[in-house]
Amino acid sequence: MRRVRWRSCSFSHFFVFTAIIVVVLAMVWFGTGSMVPVFVVAVLMFPGTYLNTADGWRSIDTAKVLAWTLVSIFII
């Protein structure tokens, strides 16, 4: 039987409750119109998108970027 890590279990519950709270708050703020799904998706997707983008920027090899920049300047 595989052991479940305590952190992964608690974070999954945190995200579920956060989603429920955000949906309820959006319905209180915006009513039940078409703005609620847009707001909920934007709020819930922002942290993951931000963290993945920041991680991608940190993983770029600056030497290769500089080399390709110099190559493209001399080709054009």
mmCIF file of the N, C-alpha and C atoms, coordinates in Angstrom:
data_MODEL
# 
_entry.id   MODEL 
# 
loop_
_atom_site.group_PDB 
_atom_site.id 
_atom_site.type_symbol 
_atom_site.label_atom_id 
_atom_site.label_alt_id 
_atom_site.label_comp_id 
_atom_site.label_asym_id 
_atom_site.label_entity_id 
_atom_site.label_seq_id 
_atom_site.pdbx_PDB_ins_code 
_atom_site.Cartn_x 
_atom_site.Cartn_y 
_atom_site.Cartn_z 
_atom_site.occupancy 
_atom_site.B_iso_or_equiv 
_atom_site.pdbx_formal_charge 
_atom_site.auth_seq_id 
_atom_site.auth_comp_id 
_atom_site.auth_asym_id 
_atom_site.auth_atom_id 
_atom_site.pdbx_PDB_model_num 
ATOM 1   N N  . MET A 1 1  ? 0.839   -1.176 0.000   1.00 0.00 ? 1  MET A N  1 
ATOM 2   C CA . MET A 1 1  ? 0.000   0.000  0.000   1.00 0.00 ? 1  MET A CA 1 
ATOM 3   C C  . MET A 1 1  ? 0.886   1.242  0.000   1.00 0.00 ? 1  MET A C  1 
ATOM 4   N N  . ARG A 1 2  ? 0.596   2.162  -0.882  1.00 0.00 ? 2  ARG A N  1 
ATOM 5   C CA . ARG A 1 2  ? 1.406   3.363  -1.020  1.00 0.00 ? 2  ARG A CA 1 
ATOM 6   C C  . ARG A 1 2  ? 1.013   4.414  0.011   1.00 0.00 ? 2  ARG A C  1 
ATOM 7   N N  . ARG A 1 3  ? 2.015   5.014  0.611   1.00 0.00 ? 3  ARG A N  1 
ATOM 8   C CA . ARG A 1 3  ? 1.745   6.068  1.587   1.00 0.00 ? 3  ARG A CA 1 
ATOM 9   C C  . ARG A 1 3  ? 1.456   7.372  0.867   1.00 0.00 ? 3  ARG A C  1 
ATOM 10  N N  . VAL A 1 4  ? 0.500   8.104  1.350   1.00 0.00 ? 4  VAL A N  1 
ATOM 11  C CA . VAL A 1 4  ? 0.148   9.400  0.780   1.00 0.00 ? 4  VAL A CA 1 
ATOM 12  C C  . VAL A 1 4  ? 0.854   10.473 1.603   1.00 0.00 ? 4  VAL A C  1 
ATOM 13  N N  . ARG A 1 5  ? 1.515   11.368 0.903   1.00 0.00 ? 5  ARG A N  1 
ATOM 14  C CA . ARG A 1 5  ? 2.193   12.435 1.624   1.00 0.00 ? 5  ARG A CA 1 
ATOM 15  C C  . ARG A 1 5  ? 1.170   13.381 2.235   1.00 0.00 ? 5  ARG A C  1 
ATOM 16  N N  . TRP A 1 6  ? 1.462   13.878 3.411   1.00 0.00 ? 6  TRP A N  1 
ATOM 17  C CA . TRP A 1 6  ? 0.550   14.770 4.115   1.00 0.00 ? 6  TRP A CA 1 
ATOM 18  C C  . TRP A 1 6  ? 0.362   16.064 3.348   1.00 0.00 ? 6  TRP A C  1 
ATOM 19  N N  . ARG A 1 7  ? 1.437   16.607 2.782   1.00 0.00 ? 7  ARG A N  1 
ATOM 20  C CA . ARG A 1 7  ? 1.349   17.890 2.100   1.00 0.00 ? 7  ARG A CA 1 
ATOM 21  C C  . ARG A 1 7  ? 0.469   17.822 0.865   1.00 0.00 ? 7  ARG A C  1 
ATOM 22  N N  . SER A 1 8  ? 0.640   16.796 0.050   1.00 0.00 ? 8  SER A N  1 
ATOM 23  C CA . SER A 1 8  ? -0.144  16.713 -1.175  1.00 0.00 ? 8  SER A CA 1 
ATOM 24  C C  . SER A 1 8  ? -1.630  16.600 -0.860  1.00 0.00 ? 8  SER A C  1 
ATOM 25  N N  . CYS A 1 9  ? -1.950  15.885 0.187   1.00 0.00 ? 9  CYS A N  1 
ATOM 26  C CA . CYS A 1 9  ? -3.350  15.734 0.574   1.00 0.00 ? 9  CYS A CA 1 
ATOM 27  C C  . CYS A 1 9  ? -3.917  17.062 1.059   1.00 0.00 ? 9  CYS A C  1 
ATOM 28  N N  . SER A 1 10 ? -3.173  17.783 1.874   1.00 0.00 ? 10 SER A N  1 
ATOM 29  C CA . SER A 1 10 ? -3.689  19.044 2.406   1.00 0.00 ? 10 SER A CA 1 
ATOM 30  C C  . SER A 1 10 ? -3.786  20.105 1.319   1.00 0.00 ? 10 SER A C  1 
ATOM 31  N N  . PHE A 1 11 ? -2.841  20.121 0.377   1.00 0.00 ? 11 PHE A N  1 
ATOM 32  C CA . PHE A 1 11 ? -2.910  21.108 -0.699  1.00 0.00 ? 11 PHE A CA 1 
ATOM 33  C C  . PHE A 1 11 ? -4.094  20.841 -1.616  1.00 0.00 ? 11 PHE A C  1 
ATOM 34  N N  . SER A 1 12 ? -4.401  19.589 -1.888  1.00 0.00 ? 12 SER A N  1 
ATOM 35  C CA . SER A 1 12 ? -5.538  19.296 -2.756  1.00 0.00 ? 12 SER A CA 1 
ATOM 36  C C  . SER A 1 12 ? -6.838  19.761 -2.106  1.00 0.00 ? 12 SER A C  1 
ATOM 37  N N  . HIS A 1 13 ? -6.969  19.575 -0.805  1.00 0.00 ? 13 HIS A N  1 
ATOM 38  C CA . HIS A 1 13 ? -8.162  20.065 -0.110  1.00 0.00 ? 13 HIS A CA 1 
ATOM 39  C C  . HIS A 1 13 ? -8.197  21.589 -0.111  1.00 0.00 ? 13 HIS A C  1 
ATOM 40  N N  . PHE A 1 14 ? -7.056  22.197 0.036   1.00 0.00 ? 14 PHE A N  1 
ATOM 41  C CA . PHE A 1 14 ? -6.983  23.660 0.022   1.00 0.00 ? 14 PHE A CA 1 
ATOM 42  C C  . PHE A 1 14 ? -7.489  24.215 -1.308  1.00 0.00 ? 14 PHE A C  1 
ATOM 43  N N  . PHE A 1 15 ? -7.060  23.610 -2.428  1.00 0.00 ? 15 PHE A N  1 
ATOM 44  C CA . PHE A 1 15 ? -7.475  24.106 -3.732  1.00 0.00 ? 15 PHE A CA 1 
ATOM 45  C C  . PHE A 1 15 ? -8.962  23.891 -3.976  1.00 0.00 ? 15 PHE A C  1 
ATOM 46  N N  . VAL A 1 16 ? -9.507  22.795 -3.491  1.00 0.00 ? 16 VAL A N  1 
ATOM 47  C CA . VAL A 1 16 ? -10.940 22.543 -3.656  1.00 0.00 ? 16 VAL A CA 1 
ATOM 48  C C  . VAL A 1 16 ? -11.737 23.581 -2.887  1.00 0.00 ? 16 VAL A C  1 
ATOM 49  N N  . PHE A 1 17 ? -11.375 23.827 -1.636  1.00 0.00 ? 17 PHE A N  1 
ATOM 50  C CA . PHE A 1 17 ? -12.105 24.808 -0.844  1.00 0.00 ? 17 PHE A CA 1 
ATOM 51  C C  . PHE A 1 17 ? -11.911 26.220 -1.385  1.00 0.00 ? 17 PHE A C  1 
ATOM 52  N N  . THR A 1 18 ? -10.726 26.510 -1.902  1.00 0.00 ? 18 THR A N  1 
ATOM 53  C CA . THR A 1 18 ? -10.481 27.823 -2.486  1.00 0.00 ? 18 THR A CA 1 
ATOM 54  C C  . THR A 1 18 ? -11.378 28.033 -3.697  1.00 0.00 ? 18 THR A C  1 
ATOM 55  N N  . ALA A 1 19 ? -11.519 27.023 -4.532  1.00 0.00 ? 19 ALA A N  1 
ATOM 56  C CA . ALA A 1 19 ? -12.374 27.138 -5.711  1.00 0.00 ? 19 ALA A CA 1 
ATOM 57  C C  . ALA A 1 19 ? -13.824 27.375 -5.310  1.00 0.00 ? 19 ALA A C  1 
ATOM 58  N N  . ILE A 1 20 ? -14.293 26.662 -4.309  1.00 0.00 ? 20 ILE A N  1 
ATOM 59  C CA . ILE A 1 20 ? -15.672 26.830 -3.851  1.00 0.00 ? 20 ILE A CA 1 
ATOM 60  C C  . ILE A 1 20 ? -15.880 28.236 -3.305  1.00 0.00 ? 20 ILE A C  1 
ATOM 61  N N  . ILE A 1 21 ? -14.938 28.732 -2.520  1.00 0.00 ? 21 ILE A N  1 
ATOM 62  C CA . ILE A 1 21 ? -15.053 30.072 -1.951  1.00 0.00 ? 21 ILE A CA 1 
ATOM 63  C C  . ILE A 1 21 ? -15.028 31.129 -3.045  1.00 0.00 ? 21 ILE A C  1 
ATOM 64  N N  . VAL A 1 22 ? -14.151 30.977 -4.029  1.00 0.00 ? 22 VAL A N  1 
ATOM 65  C CA . VAL A 1 22 ? -14.066 31.951 -5.122  1.00 0.00 ? 22 VAL A CA 1 
ATOM 66  C C  . VAL A 1 22 ? -15.355 31.967 -5.927  1.00 0.00 ? 22 VAL A C  1 
ATOM 67  N N  . VAL A 1 23 ? -15.936 30.816 -6.184  1.00 0.00 ? 23 VAL A N  1 
ATOM 68  C CA . VAL A 1 23 ? -17.192 30.766 -6.930  1.00 0.00 ? 23 VAL A CA 1 
ATOM 69  C C  . VAL A 1 23 ? -18.307 31.470 -6.163  1.00 0.00 ? 23 VAL A C  1 
ATOM 70  N N  . VAL A 1 24 ? -18.404 31.206 -4.879  1.00 0.00 ? 24 VAL A N  1 
ATOM 71  C CA . VAL A 1 24 ? -19.450 31.844 -4.075  1.00 0.00 ? 24 VAL A CA 1 
ATOM 72  C C  . VAL A 1 24 ? -19.245 33.356 -4.022  1.00 0.00 ? 24 VAL A C  1 
ATOM 73  N N  . LEU A 1 25 ? -18.018 33.811 -3.793  1.00 0.00 ? 25 LEU A N  1 
ATOM 74  C CA . LEU A 1 25 ? -17.757 35.247 -3.767  1.00 0.00 ? 25 LEU A CA 1 
ATOM 75  C C  . LEU A 1 25 ? -18.040 35.900 -5.119  1.00 0.00 ? 25 LEU A C  1 
ATOM 76  N N  . ALA A 1 26 ? -17.694 35.242 -6.201  1.00 0.00 ? 26 ALA A N  1 
ATOM 77  C CA . ALA A 1 26 ? -17.965 35.793 -7.524  1.00 0.00 ? 26 ALA A CA 1 
ATOM 78  C C  . ALA A 1 26 ? -19.466 35.913 -7.763  1.00 0.00 ? 26 ALA A C  1 
ATOM 79  N N  . MET A 1 27 ? -20.219 34.931 -7.299  1.00 0.00 ? 27 MET A N  1 
ATOM 80  C CA . MET A 1 27 ? -21.670 35.014 -7.467  1.00 0.00 ? 27 MET A CA 1 
ATOM 81  C C  . MET A 1 27 ? -22.265 36.131 -6.627  1.00 0.00 ? 27 MET A C  1 
ATOM 82  N N  . VAL A 1 28 ? -21.691 36.399 -5.463  1.00 0.00 ? 28 VAL A N  1 
ATOM 83  C CA . VAL A 1 28 ? -22.171 37.503 -4.630  1.00 0.00 ? 28 VAL A CA 1 
ATOM 84  C C  . VAL A 1 28 ? -21.801 38.840 -5.266  1.00 0.00 ? 28 VAL A C  1 
ATOM 85  N N  . TRP A 1 29 ? -20.575 38.955 -5.784  1.00 0.00 ? 29 TRP A N  1 
ATOM 86  C CA . TRP A 1 29 ? -20.130 40.218 -6.351  1.00 0.00 ? 29 TRP A CA 1 
ATOM 87  C C  . TRP A 1 29 ? -20.763 40.524 -7.700  1.00 0.00 ? 29 TRP A C  1 
ATOM 88  N N  . PHE A 1 30 ? -20.831 39.521 -8.590  1.00 0.00 ? 30 PHE A N  1 
ATOM 89  C CA . PHE A 1 30 ? -21.260 39.759 -9.968  1.00 0.00 ? 30 PHE A CA 1 
ATOM 90  C C  . PHE A 1 30 ? -22.658 39.240 -10.274 1.00 0.00 ? 30 PHE A C  1 
ATOM 91  N N  . GLY A 1 31 ? -23.319 38.591 -9.336  1.00 0.00 ? 31 GLY A N  1 
ATOM 92  C CA . GLY A 1 31 ? -24.608 37.983 -9.630  1.00 0.00 ? 31 GLY A CA 1 
ATOM 93  C C  . GLY A 1 31 ? -24.398 36.650 -10.332 1.00 0.00 ? 31 GLY A C  1 
ATOM 94  N N  . THR A 1 32 ? -25.388 36.241 -11.108 1.00 0.00 ? 32 THR A N  1 
ATOM 95  C CA . THR A 1 32 ? -25.263 34.969 -11.812 1.00 0.00 ? 32 THR A CA 1 
ATOM 96  C C  . THR A 1 32 ? -25.089 35.189 -13.311 1.00 0.00 ? 32 THR A C  1 
ATOM 97  N N  . GLY A 1 33 ? -24.539 36.314 -13.681 1.00 0.00 ? 33 GLY A N  1 
ATOM 98  C CA . GLY A 1 33 ? -24.369 36.643 -15.092 1.00 0.00 ? 33 GLY A CA 1 
ATOM 99  C C  . GLY A 1 33 ? -23.195 35.924 -15.723 1.00 0.00 ? 33 GLY A C  1 
ATOM 100 N N  . SER A 1 34 ? -22.830 36.384 -16.908 1.00 0.00 ? 34 SER A N  1 
ATOM 101 C CA . SER A 1 34 ? -21.773 35.734 -17.669 1.00 0.00 ? 34 SER A CA 1 
ATOM 102 C C  . SER A 1 34 ? -20.370 36.129 -17.196 1.00 0.00 ? 34 SER A C  1 
ATOM 103 N N  . MET A 1 35 ? -20.271 37.073 -16.284 1.00 0.00 ? 35 MET A N  1 
ATOM 104 C CA . MET A 1 35 ? -18.958 37.506 -15.789 1.00 0.00 ? 35 MET A CA 1 
ATOM 105 C C  . MET A 1 35 ? -18.389 36.541 -14.747 1.00 0.00 ? 35 MET A C  1 
ATOM 106 N N  . VAL A 1 36 ? -19.235 35.756 -14.107 1.00 0.00 ? 36 VAL A N  1 
ATOM 107 C CA . VAL A 1 36 ? -18.785 34.843 -13.051 1.00 0.00 ? 36 VAL A CA 1 
ATOM 108 C C  . VAL A 1 36 ? -17.793 33.803 -13.570 1.00 0.00 ? 36 VAL A C  1 
ATOM 109 N N  . PRO A 1 37 ? -18.080 33.059 -14.649 1.00 0.00 ? 37 PRO A N  1 
ATOM 110 C CA . PRO A 1 37 ? -17.097 32.068 -15.103 1.00 0.00 ? 37 PRO A CA 1 
ATOM 111 C C  . PRO A 1 37 ? -15.775 32.684 -15.550 1.00 0.00 ? 37 PRO A C  1 
ATOM 112 N N  . VAL A 1 38 ? -15.839 33.860 -16.164 1.00 0.00 ? 38 VAL A N  1 
ATOM 113 C CA . VAL A 1 38 ? -14.614 34.539 -16.601 1.00 0.00 ? 38 VAL A CA 1 
ATOM 114 C C  . VAL A 1 38 ? -13.761 34.906 -15.396 1.00 0.00 ? 38 VAL A C  1 
ATOM 115 N N  . PHE A 1 39 ? -14.380 35.459 -14.374 1.00 0.00 ? 39 PHE A N  1 
ATOM 116 C CA . PHE A 1 39 ? -13.657 35.854 -13.169 1.00 0.00 ? 39 PHE A CA 1 
ATOM 117 C C  . PHE A 1 39 ? -13.068 34.646 -12.455 1.00 0.00 ? 39 PHE A C  1 
ATOM 118 N N  . VAL A 1 40 ? -13.850 33.596 -12.311 1.00 0.00 ? 40 VAL A N  1 
ATOM 119 C CA . VAL A 1 40 ? -13.393 32.406 -11.589 1.00 0.00 ? 40 VAL A CA 1 
ATOM 120 C C  . VAL A 1 40 ? -12.208 31.757 -12.306 1.00 0.00 ? 40 VAL A C  1 
ATOM 121 N N  . VAL A 1 41 ? -12.306 31.617 -13.620 1.00 0.00 ? 41 VAL A N  1 
ATOM 122 C CA . VAL A 1 41 ? -11.201 31.012 -14.375 1.00 0.00 ? 41 VAL A CA 1 
ATOM 123 C C  . VAL A 1 41 ? -9.955  31.876 -14.291 1.00 0.00 ? 41 VAL A C  1 
ATOM 124 N N  . ALA A 1 42 ? -10.107 33.190 -14.413 1.00 0.00 ? 42 ALA A N  1 
ATOM 125 C CA . ALA A 1 42 ? -8.951  34.085 -14.343 1.00 0.00 ? 42 ALA A CA 1 
ATOM 126 C C  . ALA A 1 42 ? -8.275  34.015 -12.976 1.00 0.00 ? 42 ALA A C  1 
ATOM 127 N N  . VAL A 1 43 ? -9.048  34.028 -11.919 1.00 0.00 ? 43 VAL A N  1 
ATOM 128 C CA . VAL A 1 43 ? -8.481  34.009 -10.561 1.00 0.00 ? 43 VAL A CA 1 
ATOM 129 C C  . VAL A 1 43 ? -7.824  32.668 -10.251 1.00 0.00 ? 43 VAL A C  1 
ATOM 130 N N  . LEU A 1 44 ? -8.434  31.571 -10.678 1.00 0.00 ? 44 LEU A N  1 
ATOM 131 C CA . LEU A 1 44 ? -7.897  30.259 -10.347 1.00 0.00 ? 44 LEU A CA 1 
ATOM 132 C C  . LEU A 1 44 ? -6.715  29.865 -11.232 1.00 0.00 ? 44 LEU A C  1 
ATOM 133 N N  . MET A 1 45 ? -6.617  30.406 -12.437 1.00 0.00 ? 45 MET A N  1 
ATOM 134 C CA . MET A 1 45 ? -5.513  30.063 -13.335 1.00 0.00 ? 45 MET A CA 1 
ATOM 135 C C  . MET A 1 45 ? -4.287  30.951 -13.139 1.00 0.00 ? 45 MET A C  1 
ATOM 136 N N  . PHE A 1 46 ? -4.446  32.128 -12.557 1.00 0.00 ? 46 PHE A N  1 
ATOM 137 C CA . PHE A 1 46 ? -3.333  33.062 -12.438 1.00 0.00 ? 46 PHE A CA 1 
ATOM 138 C C  . PHE A 1 46 ? -2.142  32.511 -11.659 1.00 0.00 ? 46 PHE A C  1 
ATOM 139 N N  . PRO A 1 47 ? -2.303  31.925 -10.470 1.00 0.00 ? 47 PRO A N  1 
ATOM 140 C CA . PRO A 1 47 ? -1.108  31.471 -9.720  1.00 0.00 ? 47 PRO A CA 1 
ATOM 141 C C  . PRO A 1 47 ? -0.290  30.420 -10.470 1.00 0.00 ? 47 PRO A C  1 
ATOM 142 N N  . GLY A 1 48 ? -0.949  29.439 -11.046 1.00 0.00 ? 48 GLY A N  1 
ATOM 143 C CA . GLY A 1 48 ? -0.219  28.403 -11.777 1.00 0.00 ? 48 GLY A CA 1 
ATOM 144 C C  . GLY A 1 48 ? 0.483   28.946 -13.003 1.00 0.00 ? 48 GLY A C  1 
ATOM 145 N N  . THR A 1 49 ? -0.199  29.830 -13.726 1.00 0.00 ? 49 THR A N  1 
ATOM 146 C CA . THR A 1 49 ? 0.404   30.431 -14.907 1.00 0.00 ? 49 THR A CA 1 
ATOM 147 C C  . THR A 1 49 ? 1.600   31.283 -14.534 1.00 0.00 ? 49 THR A C  1 
ATOM 148 N N  . TYR A 1 50 ? 1.474   32.052 -13.476 1.00 0.00 ? 50 TYR A N  1 
ATOM 149 C CA . TYR A 1 50 ? 2.572   32.908 -13.034 1.00 0.00 ? 50 TYR A CA 1 
ATOM 150 C C  . TYR A 1 50 ? 3.775   32.078 -12.600 1.00 0.00 ? 50 TYR A C  1 
ATOM 151 N N  . LEU A 1 51 ? 3.545   31.050 -11.798 1.00 0.00 ? 51 LEU A N  1 
ATOM 152 C CA . LEU A 1 51 ? 4.656   30.236 -11.301 1.00 0.00 ? 51 LEU A CA 1 
ATOM 153 C C  . LEU A 1 51 ? 5.361   29.489 -12.432 1.00 0.00 ? 51 LEU A C  1 
ATOM 154 N N  . ASN A 1 52 ? 4.598   28.958 -13.383 1.00 0.00 ? 52 ASN A N  1 
ATOM 155 C CA . ASN A 1 52 ? 5.216   28.254 -14.505 1.00 0.00 ? 52 ASN A CA 1 
ATOM 156 C C  . ASN A 1 52 ? 5.986   29.208 -15.410 1.00 0.00 ? 52 ASN A C  1 
ATOM 157 N N  . THR A 1 53 ? 5.465   30.404 -15.616 1.00 0.00 ? 53 THR A N  1 
ATOM 158 C CA . THR A 1 53 ? 6.178   31.386 -16.436 1.00 0.00 ? 53 THR A CA 1 
ATOM 159 C C  . THR A 1 53 ? 7.476   31.815 -15.764 1.00 0.00 ? 53 THR A C  1 
ATOM 160 N N  . ALA A 1 54 ? 7.422   32.069 -14.461 1.00 0.00 ? 54 ALA A N  1 
ATOM 161 C CA . ALA A 1 54 ? 8.632   32.459 -13.732 1.00 0.00 ? 54 ALA A CA 1 
ATOM 162 C C  . ALA A 1 54 ? 9.672   31.339 -13.766 1.00 0.00 ? 54 ALA A C  1 
ATOM 163 N N  . ASP A 1 55 ? 9.232   30.098 -13.622 1.00 0.00 ? 55 ASP A N  1 
ATOM 164 C CA . ASP A 1 55 ? 10.156  28.969 -13.678 1.00 0.00 ? 55 ASP A CA 1 
ATOM 165 C C  . ASP A 1 55 ? 10.767  28.836 -15.074 1.00 0.00 ? 55 ASP A C  1 
ATOM 166 N N  . GLY A 1 56 ? 9.968   29.076 -16.100 1.00 0.00 ? 56 GLY A N  1 
ATOM 167 C CA . GLY A 1 56 ? 10.485  29.036 -17.467 1.00 0.00 ? 56 GLY A CA 1 
ATOM 168 C C  . GLY A 1 56 ? 11.529  30.107 -17.724 1.00 0.00 ? 56 GLY A C  1 
ATOM 169 N N  . TRP A 1 57 ? 11.292  31.308 -17.242 1.00 0.00 ? 57 TRP A N  1 
ATOM 170 C CA . TRP A 1 57 ? 12.267  32.390 -17.415 1.00 0.00 ? 57 TRP A CA 1 
ATOM 171 C C  . TRP A 1 57 ? 13.572  32.078 -16.703 1.00 0.00 ? 57 TRP A C  1 
ATOM 172 N N  . ARG A 1 58 ? 13.471  31.467 -15.512 1.00 0.00 ? 58 ARG A N  1 
ATOM 173 C CA . ARG A 1 58 ? 14.693  31.126 -14.771 1.00 0.00 ? 58 ARG A CA 1 
ATOM 174 C C  . ARG A 1 58 ? 15.486  30.016 -15.450 1.00 0.00 ? 58 ARG A C  1 
ATOM 175 N N  . SER A 1 59 ? 14.816  29.162 -16.236 1.00 0.00 ? 59 SER A N  1 
ATOM 176 C CA . SER A 1 59 ? 15.517  28.033 -16.837 1.00 0.00 ? 59 SER A CA 1 
ATOM 177 C C  . SER A 1 59 ? 16.144  28.354 -18.193 1.00 0.00 ? 59 SER A C  1 
ATOM 178 N N  . ILE A 1 60 ? 15.989  29.590 -18.674 1.00 0.00 ? 60 ILE A N  1 
ATOM 179 C CA . ILE A 1 60 ? 16.561  29.959 -19.968 1.00 0.00 ? 60 ILE A CA 1 
ATOM 180 C C  . ILE A 1 60 ? 18.076  30.072 -19.839 1.00 0.00 ? 60 ILE A C  1 
ATOM 181 N N  . ASP A 1 61 ? 18.789  29.489 -20.783 1.00 0.00 ? 61 ASP A N  1 
ATOM 182 C CA . ASP A 1 61 ? 20.242  29.575 -20.827 1.00 0.00 ? 61 ASP A CA 1 
ATOM 183 C C  . ASP A 1 61 ? 20.623  30.888 -21.522 1.00 0.00 ? 61 ASP A C  1 
ATOM 184 N N  . THR A 1 62 ? 21.137  31.839 -20.767 1.00 0.00 ? 62 THR A N  1 
ATOM 185 C CA . THR A 1 62 ? 21.408  33.175 -21.317 1.00 0.00 ? 62 THR A CA 1 
ATOM 186 C C  . THR A 1 62 ? 22.530  33.160 -22.352 1.00 0.00 ? 62 THR A C  1 
ATOM 187 N N  . ALA A 1 63 ? 23.451  32.228 -22.242 1.00 0.00 ? 63 ALA A N  1 
ATOM 188 C CA . ALA A 1 63 ? 24.535  32.152 -23.229 1.00 0.00 ? 63 ALA A CA 1 
ATOM 189 C C  . ALA A 1 63 ? 23.981  31.787 -24.604 1.00 0.00 ? 63 ALA A C  1 
ATOM 190 N N  . LYS A 1 64 ? 23.039  30.862 -24.655 1.00 0.00 ? 64 LYS A N  1 
ATOM 191 C CA . LYS A 1 64 ? 22.436  30.484 -25.938 1.00 0.00 ? 64 LYS A CA 1 
ATOM 192 C C  . LYS A 1 64 ? 21.598  31.623 -26.517 1.00 0.00 ? 64 LYS A C  1 
ATOM 193 N N  . VAL A 1 65 ? 20.892  32.335 -25.672 1.00 0.00 ? 65 VAL A N  1 
ATOM 194 C CA . VAL A 1 65 ? 20.094  33.464 -26.142 1.00 0.00 ? 65 VAL A CA 1 
ATOM 195 C C  . VAL A 1 65 ? 20.998  34.538 -26.732 1.00 0.00 ? 65 VAL A C  1 
ATOM 196 N N  . LEU A 1 66 ? 22.087  34.825 -26.054 1.00 0.00 ? 66 LEU A N  1 
ATOM 197 C CA . LEU A 1 66 ? 23.035  35.823 -26.555 1.00 0.00 ? 66 LEU A CA 1 
ATOM 198 C C  . LEU A 1 66 ? 23.644  35.365 -27.883 1.00 0.00 ? 66 LEU A C  1 
ATOM 199 N N  . ALA A 1 67 ? 23.990  34.096 -27.982 1.00 0.00 ? 67 ALA A N  1 
ATOM 200 C CA . ALA A 1 67 ? 24.573  33.578 -29.221 1.00 0.00 ? 67 ALA A CA 1 
ATOM 201 C C  . ALA A 1 67 ? 23.592  33.684 -30.378 1.00 0.00 ? 67 ALA A C  1 
ATOM 202 N N  . TRP A 1 68 ? 22.352  33.300 -30.167 1.00 0.00 ? 68 TRP A N  1 
ATOM 203 C CA . TRP A 1 68 ? 21.358  33.390 -31.231 1.00 0.00 ? 68 TRP A CA 1 
ATOM 204 C C  . TRP A 1 68 ? 21.046  34.839 -31.589 1.00 0.00 ? 68 TRP A C  1 
ATOM 205 N N  . THR A 1 69 ? 21.098  35.736 -30.619 1.00 0.00 ? 69 THR A N  1 
ATOM 206 C CA . THR A 1 69 ? 20.897  37.152 -30.912 1.00 0.00 ? 69 THR A CA 1 
ATOM 207 C C  . THR A 1 69 ? 22.005  37.673 -31.809 1.00 0.00 ? 69 THR A C  1 
ATOM 208 N N  . LEU A 1 70 ? 23.234  37.330 -31.505 1.00 0.00 ? 70 LEU A N  1 
ATOM 209 C CA . LEU A 1 70 ? 24.359  37.779 -32.342 1.00 0.00 ? 70 LEU A CA 1 
ATOM 210 C C  . LEU A 1 70 ? 24.277  37.178 -33.732 1.00 0.00 ? 70 LEU A C  1 
ATOM 211 N N  . VAL A 1 71 ? 23.892  35.903 -33.832 1.00 0.00 ? 71 VAL A N  1 
ATOM 212 C CA . VAL A 1 71 ? 23.759  35.261 -35.137 1.00 0.00 ? 71 VAL A CA 1 
ATOM 213 C C  . VAL A 1 71 ? 22.667  35.951 -35.946 1.00 0.00 ? 71 VAL A C  1 
ATOM 214 N N  . SER A 1 72 ? 21.552  36.248 -35.325 1.00 0.00 ? 72 SER A N  1 
ATOM 215 C CA . SER A 1 72 ? 20.461  36.877 -36.072 1.00 0.00 ? 72 SER A CA 1 
ATOM 216 C C  . SER A 1 72 ? 20.797  38.304 -36.485 1.00 0.00 ? 72 SER A C  1 
ATOM 217 N N  . ILE A 1 73 ? 21.631  39.010 -35.724 1.00 0.00 ? 73 ILE A N  1 
ATOM 218 C CA . ILE A 1 73 ? 22.038  40.372 -36.107 1.00 0.00 ? 73 ILE A CA 1 
ATOM 219 C C  . ILE A 1 73 ? 22.926  40.322 -37.337 1.00 0.00 ? 73 ILE A C  1 
ATOM 220 N N  . PHE A 1 74 ? 23.829  39.362 -37.385 1.00 0.00 ? 74 PHE A N  1 
ATOM 221 C CA . PHE A 1 74 ? 24.755  39.307 -38.528 1.00 0.00 ? 74 PHE A CA 1 
ATOM 222 C C  . PHE A 1 74 ? 24.094  38.716 -39.777 1.00 0.00 ? 74 PHE A C  1 
ATOM 223 N N  . ILE A 1 75 ? 23.073  37.908 -39.630 1.00 0.00 ? 75 ILE A N  1 
ATOM 224 C CA . ILE A 1 75 ? 22.364  37.340 -40.783 1.00 0.00 ? 75 ILE A CA 1 
ATOM 225 C C  . ILE A 1 75 ? 21.465  38.396 -41.424 1.00 0.00 ? 75 ILE A C  1 
ATOM 226 N N  . ILE A 1 76 ? 20.841  39.195 -40.618 1.00 0.00 ? 76 ILE A N  1 
ATOM 227 C CA . ILE A 1 76 ? 19.891  40.197 -41.128 1.00 0.00 ? 76 ILE A CA 1 
ATOM 228 C C  . ILE A 1 76 ? 20.671  41.411 -41.506 1.00 0.00 ? 76 ILE A C  1 
# 
